[in-house]
Amino acid sequence: SSGINAEWPLRPGEMSKNTNSSAFRTVDVDAYDEDQYEDDAREDASGVQEVQDRAAQVKQLLNQTKCKDALKLALQNPPLGHKDTSVKQQNYETVISVLKAFRTPDIDQAVEDLSSTEVDVLMKYLYKGFTCNPDKSASFLLWHEKAVKKGGMGSIIRVMVDRKGV
C-alpha cells in the first residue's frame, strides 16, 4: 500500500460538483459587524437591590473581620451588563472596601482561595481601580501581583478582551 486513499477522489471533477450551490452560506456576516454590536444590558431593579444587599452583607462580614468571606461575596455576580453606572460604581466601592480591609500578609492566601472566575472578576476591579483611583495604584499593585500569580497571563487576557466592564 502506498499510503494513498484509493477511495478518494472517486471520479475526476467530483469535488467541485456543488460549487454553484450557495446553500452553505447561511451565516449573516452583517450581524457580526462591530459597529452594530450591542452588549446585553441589564436595567432591572433587581440588579440594584442585589448590589445594595450584597454591600450590606459585605459590611457585616467586614465588621466581623471575615475578610476572605467578604471578598468572595463581593466578587459574586458583578453587575457586568447593567446600564446604570451608579450600580456598577456602588459594587466597585464595595469590592474596594474589602480590598482595603485586608492586612498585607493575608492577601496571598485570600487570592489563593479564589476560583479562577473570581480571580478574573478581581482583576476587572483592579484595572478599574487603576483607572479610577490612580493615587491608590500602589495598593492595587500588590493585589494584582497575587492575582497574576494565581490566574496567570490568561486572566489578564480574559479581562482585557472582555467587553463587559465592572
Backbone as numpy.savetxt, mean C-alpha at the origin, in Angstrom:
# Nx Ny Nz CAx CAy CAz Cx Cy Cz
15.54 -39.91 -33.35 14.70 -38.73 -33.35 15.59 -37.49 -33.35
15.28 -36.54 -34.18 16.09 -35.34 -34.31 15.67 -34.25 -33.35
14.64 -34.49 -32.51 14.20 -33.51 -31.54 13.20 -32.52 -32.12
12.83 -32.68 -33.37 11.86 -31.79 -34.01 10.48 -32.42 -33.89
9.51 -31.63 -33.55 8.15 -32.12 -33.40 7.57 -32.35 -34.79
7.34 -33.62 -35.15 6.87 -33.98 -36.48 5.41 -33.58 -36.70
4.67 -33.31 -35.62 3.25 -32.96 -35.76 3.06 -31.48 -36.05
4.11 -30.69 -35.95 3.94 -29.25 -36.13 4.94 -28.72 -37.12
4.68 -27.92 -38.02 3.36 -27.65 -38.60 2.95 -28.80 -39.52
1.66 -29.09 -39.51 1.18 -30.20 -40.33 1.17 -29.84 -41.81
0.68 -28.65 -42.13 0.59 -28.24 -43.54 1.19 -26.84 -43.69
1.80 -26.60 -44.80 2.33 -25.25 -45.04 1.19 -24.23 -45.04
1.40 -23.11 -44.37 0.42 -22.03 -44.36 -0.67 -22.18 -43.32
-0.69 -23.28 -42.57 -1.77 -23.50 -41.61 -1.70 -22.51 -40.46
-0.52 -22.09 -40.07 -0.39 -21.16 -38.94 -1.01 -19.81 -39.24
-0.96 -19.38 -40.46 -1.45 -18.06 -40.79 -2.86 -18.08 -41.36
-3.54 -19.17 -41.23 -4.85 -19.33 -41.83 -5.88 -18.35 -41.26
-5.81 -17.97 -39.96 -6.82 -17.13 -39.34 -6.38 -15.69 -39.11
-5.39 -15.22 -39.84 -4.90 -13.88 -39.58 -5.88 -12.79 -39.98
-6.83 -13.09 -40.80 -7.82 -12.09 -41.19 -8.90 -11.93 -40.13
-8.93 -12.80 -39.17 -9.93 -12.74 -38.11 -9.52 -11.70 -37.06
-10.48 -10.95 -36.58 -10.19 -9.97 -35.51 -10.92 -10.34 -34.23
-11.38 -11.56 -34.12 -12.13 -12.00 -32.94 -11.28 -11.99 -31.67
-9.98 -12.12 -31.81 -9.11 -12.14 -30.64 -8.90 -10.74 -30.06
-9.31 -9.73 -30.77 -9.11 -8.35 -30.32 -10.32 -7.86 -29.53
-10.51 -8.43 -28.37 -11.68 -8.07 -27.56 -11.36 -7.10 -26.43
-10.11 -6.76 -26.25 -9.72 -5.85 -25.17 -9.84 -4.42 -25.68
-10.54 -3.59 -24.92 -10.68 -2.18 -25.25 -9.48 -1.44 -24.66
-8.48 -1.19 -25.49 -7.26 -0.56 -24.99 -7.49 0.88 -24.55
-8.50 1.53 -25.08 -8.80 2.90 -24.67 -9.28 2.97 -23.23
-9.81 1.86 -22.73 -10.26 1.83 -21.33 -9.09 1.93 -20.36
-7.89 1.64 -20.84 -6.70 1.67 -19.99 -5.88 2.94 -20.20
-6.46 3.93 -20.84 -5.79 5.20 -21.06 -5.54 5.88 -19.72
-4.30 6.25 -19.47 -3.92 6.83 -18.18 -4.64 8.15 -17.90
-4.96 8.90 -18.95 -5.65 10.18 -18.77 -7.10 10.00 -18.32
-7.66 8.83 -18.59 -9.05 8.56 -18.21 -9.17 7.73 -16.94
-8.04 7.40 -16.33 -8.04 6.54 -15.14 -8.64 7.27 -13.94
-9.51 6.58 -13.21 -10.08 7.12 -11.99 -9.92 6.10 -10.88
-9.41 6.53 -9.75 -9.28 5.65 -8.61 -10.64 5.32 -8.05
-10.75 4.15 -7.44 -11.97 3.82 -6.72 -12.00 4.71 -5.50
-12.99 5.54 -5.40 -13.03 6.51 -4.31 -14.14 6.17 -3.33
-13.81 6.32 -2.06 -14.79 6.13 -0.99 -15.21 7.50 -0.49
-16.50 7.66 -0.33 -16.98 8.92 0.22 -18.01 8.63 1.32
-18.03 7.39 1.75 -19.06 6.99 2.70 -18.78 7.52 4.11
-19.84 7.70 4.84 -19.73 8.19 6.21 -19.12 7.14 7.13
-19.24 5.87 6.76 -18.68 4.81 7.60 -17.17 4.92 7.69
-16.53 5.39 6.62 -15.08 5.58 6.65 -14.68 6.63 7.66
-15.47 7.70 7.75 -15.21 8.76 8.72 -15.34 8.20 10.13
-16.41 7.49 10.37 -16.67 6.93 11.70 -15.61 5.90 12.07
-15.21 5.09 11.10 -14.19 4.06 11.34 -12.87 4.69 11.77
-12.47 5.76 11.10 -11.22 6.45 11.43 -11.31 7.08 12.81
-12.44 7.67 13.13 -12.62 8.29 14.45 -12.60 7.24 15.56
-13.28 6.13 15.33 -13.29 5.05 16.33 -11.89 4.48 16.53
-11.18 4.29 15.41 -9.82 3.75 15.50 -8.92 4.71 16.27
-9.06 6.01 16.04 -8.25 7.00 16.75 -8.49 6.93 18.26
-9.76 6.76 18.64 -10.08 6.66 20.07 -9.50 5.38 20.68
-9.60 4.27 19.95 -9.06 3.00 20.45 -7.53 3.06 20.55
-6.89 3.69 19.57 -5.44 3.82 19.59 -5.00 4.66 20.78
-5.72 5.76 21.02 -5.39 6.63 22.16 -5.51 5.86 23.47
-6.54 5.04 23.57 -6.74 4.23 24.78 -5.58 3.24 24.96
-5.16 2.60 23.87 -4.03 1.65 23.95 -2.73 2.37 24.32
-2.54 3.57 23.79 -1.33 4.33 24.13 -1.34 4.73 25.60
-2.51 5.06 26.12 -2.62 5.40 27.55 -2.29 4.20 28.43
-2.51 3.00 27.90 -2.19 1.77 28.64 -0.76 1.30 28.31
-0.01 2.11 27.60 1.36 1.82 27.13 1.46 0.51 26.34
0.44 0.24 25.55 0.44 -0.92 24.65 0.73 -0.40 23.25
1.96 0.05 23.06 2.34 0.70 21.81 2.28 -0.24 20.60
2.73 -1.49 20.78 2.71 -2.43 19.65 1.29 -2.68 19.18
0.37 -2.87 20.13 -1.04 -3.09 19.76 -1.61 -1.84 19.10
-1.24 -0.68 19.60 -1.71 0.58 19.02 -1.20 0.73 17.59
0.04 0.33 17.34 0.61 0.43 15.99 -0.14 -0.48 15.03
-0.35 -1.72 15.43 -1.08 -2.66 14.56 -2.48 -2.14 14.26
-3.15 -1.62 15.27 -4.50 -1.09 15.08 -4.49 0.14 14.17
-3.53 1.02 14.36 -3.47 2.25 13.57 -3.21 1.95 12.09
-2.53 0.85 11.80 -2.19 0.52 10.41 -3.27 -0.31 9.73
-4.31 -0.71 10.46 -5.38 -1.52 9.89 -6.29 -0.68 9.01
-6.62 -1.22 7.84 -7.63 -0.66 6.96 -7.53 0.87 6.80
-6.42 1.37 6.29 -6.29 2.82 6.12 -7.27 3.34 5.07
-7.69 4.58 5.16 -8.67 5.13 4.20 -8.00 5.49 2.88
-7.52 4.48 2.16 -6.74 4.71 0.95 -7.53 5.42 -0.15
-8.74 4.97 -0.42 -9.49 5.53 -1.53 -10.48 6.60 -1.14
-10.37 7.11 0.05 -11.34 8.09 0.54 -11.08 9.46 -0.09
-12.14 10.11 -0.57 -11.99 11.41 -1.22 -11.77 12.54 -0.22
-12.28 12.39 0.99 -12.19 13.44 2.01 -10.78 13.44 2.60
-10.01 14.47 2.30 -8.63 14.52 2.78 -8.55 14.68 4.30
-9.59 15.22 4.91 -9.55 15.36 6.37 -9.59 13.99 7.06
-10.26 13.03 6.44 -10.29 11.66 6.99 -8.89 11.05 6.90
-8.25 11.22 5.74 -6.89 10.71 5.59 -5.93 11.39 6.56
-6.11 12.69 6.74 -5.25 13.45 7.64 -5.42 12.99 9.08
-6.66 12.74 9.48 -6.91 12.28 10.85 -6.25 10.93 11.09
-6.35 10.03 10.11 -5.72 8.71 10.27 -4.20 8.84 10.27
-3.67 9.74 9.46 -2.23 10.01 9.44 -1.77 10.48 10.81
-2.50 11.40 11.40 -2.13 11.92 12.72 -2.20 10.83 13.79
-3.14 9.91 13.64 -3.24 8.78 14.57 -1.98 7.91 14.48
-1.58 7.59 13.26 -0.39 6.75 13.06 0.85 7.47 13.60
0.98 8.75 13.32 2.15 9.52 13.77 2.19 9.58 15.30
1.03 9.71 15.93 1.01 9.74 17.40 1.52 8.42 17.98
1.23 7.32 17.30 1.72 6.02 17.74 3.24 5.94 17.56
3.73 6.39 16.41 5.17 6.33 16.15 5.94 7.16 17.17
5.39 8.31 17.56 6.04 9.17 18.54 6.07 8.55 19.93
5.11 7.67 20.21 5.00 7.08 21.54 6.06 6.01 21.82
6.68 5.49 20.76 7.67 4.42 20.93 9.00 4.97 21.43
9.63 4.19 22.31 11.01 4.46 22.69 11.90 3.86 21.60
13.02 4.46 21.35 13.91 4.03 20.27 14.27 2.54 20.34
14.61 1.98 21.51 14.97 0.55 21.54 13.81 -0.39 21.20
12.57 0.09 21.30 11.41 -0.77 21.06 10.98 -0.80 19.60
11.52 0.09 18.78 11.07 0.22 17.39 11.39 -1.04 16.58
12.58 -1.58 16.74 13.00 -2.74 15.96 12.05 -3.92 16.14
11.74 -4.25 17.38 10.84 -5.38 17.65 9.41 -5.09 17.17
8.98 -3.85 17.29 7.63 -3.49 16.84 7.49 -3.70 15.34
8.49 -3.31 14.57 8.44 -3.49 13.12 8.56 -4.97 12.76
9.38 -5.70 13.48 9.53 -7.14 13.23 8.20 -7.89 13.43
7.36 -7.40 14.32 6.08 -8.06 14.60 5.00 -7.73 13.58
5.27 -6.82 12.64 4.28 -6.44 11.64 4.27 -7.42 10.48
3.10 -7.57 9.85 3.01 -8.37 8.62 3.56 -7.54 7.46
3.75 -8.17 6.32 4.28 -7.43 5.16 3.31 -6.35 4.70
2.03 -6.61 4.80 1.03 -5.59 4.43 1.10 -4.41 5.38
1.24 -4.69 6.67 1.35 -3.61 7.65 2.63 -2.80 7.46
3.71 -3.47 7.06 4.96 -2.75 6.79 4.77 -1.81 5.60
4.08 -2.28 4.57 3.82 -1.43 3.40 2.98 -0.21 3.78
1.97 -0.41 4.61 1.13 0.71 5.05 1.98 1.68 5.89
2.81 1.14 6.77 3.71 1.98 7.56 4.60 2.81 6.65
5.14 2.19 5.61 5.99 2.91 4.66 5.23 4.06 4.00
3.97 3.83 3.66 3.17 4.90 3.05 3.07 6.09 4.01
2.83 5.81 5.28 2.72 6.89 6.26 4.08 7.57 6.48
5.15 6.80 6.43 6.48 7.40 6.59 6.79 8.35 5.44
6.48 7.92 4.22 6.74 8.78 3.06 5.85 10.03 3.11
4.63 9.86 3.58 3.77 11.03 3.75 4.38 11.96 4.81
4.92 11.37 5.87 5.57 12.16 6.91 6.78 12.91 6.40
7.54 12.28 5.50 8.70 12.96 4.92 8.27 14.20 4.15
7.12 14.11 3.46 6.68 15.25 2.66 5.90 16.27 3.48
5.10 15.82 4.43 4.25 16.74 5.21 5.00 17.38 6.38
5.90 16.64 7.00 6.63 17.12 8.17 8.13 16.93 7.99
8.74 17.67 7.06 10.17 17.45 6.84 11.03 17.76 8.06
10.53 18.59 8.98 11.29 18.90 10.19 11.38 17.70 11.14
10.48 16.73 10.98 10.49 15.54 11.83 11.06 14.32 11.09
11.71 14.56 9.96 12.22 13.47 9.14 13.22 12.59 9.86
13.97 13.14 10.80 14.99 12.36 11.52 14.34 11.19 12.26
13.21 11.44 12.91 12.55 10.35 13.63 11.93 9.34 12.66
11.47 9.83 11.50 10.90 8.91 10.50 11.98 8.05 9.86
13.20 8.56 9.77 14.28 7.80 9.15 14.61 6.53 9.94
14.53 6.59 11.25 14.77 5.40 12.06 13.70 4.35 11.78
12.45 4.78 11.74 11.36 3.86 11.41 11.55 3.31 9.99
11.94 4.17 9.07 12.14 3.76 7.68 13.23 2.69 7.59
14.32 2.90 8.31 15.41 1.92 8.31 14.91 0.55 8.77
14.14 0.53 9.84 13.64 -0.74 10.38 12.62 -1.36 9.43
11.80 -0.54 8.79 10.79 -1.05 7.86 11.46 -1.64 6.62
12.51 -1.01 6.13 13.24 -1.54 4.97 13.93 -2.85 5.35
14.45 -2.91 6.55 15.08 -4.15 7.04 14.07 -5.30 7.03
12.84 -5.01 7.42 11.79 -6.04 7.47 11.19 -6.31 6.10
10.82 -5.25 5.37 10.09 -5.40 4.12 10.94 -5.47 2.87
12.19 -5.06 2.97 13.08 -5.10 1.82 12.76 -4.01 0.80
13.47 -4.08 -0.31 13.28 -3.10 -1.38 11.89 -3.25 -2.01
11.33 -4.45 -1.94 10.00 -4.67 -2.50 8.96 -3.79 -1.85
9.11 -3.56 -0.57 8.17 -2.69 0.15 8.24 -1.27 -0.39
9.43 -0.78 -0.62 9.60 0.57 -1.16 8.96 0.66 -2.54
9.22 -0.32 -3.37 8.69 -0.31 -4.73 7.17 -0.39 -4.73
6.61 -1.27 -3.90 5.14 -1.37 -3.84 4.50 -0.06 -3.42
5.12 0.63 -2.47 4.58 1.90 -1.99 4.70 2.98 -3.07
5.82 3.00 -3.77 6.04 4.03 -4.78 5.13 3.89 -5.99
4.80 2.66 -6.37 3.96 2.47 -7.55 2.47 2.43 -7.24
2.11 2.35 -5.99 0.70 2.31 -5.61 0.10 3.71 -5.78
-0.98 3.80 -6.52 -1.61 5.10 -6.77 -2.41 5.61 -5.58
-2.80 4.71 -4.72 -3.66 5.10 -3.59 -2.80 5.51 -2.41
-2.79 6.78 -2.12 -2.00 7.30 -1.01 -2.79 7.33 0.28
-2.07 7.54 1.37 -2.72 7.59 2.68 -2.99 9.00 3.08
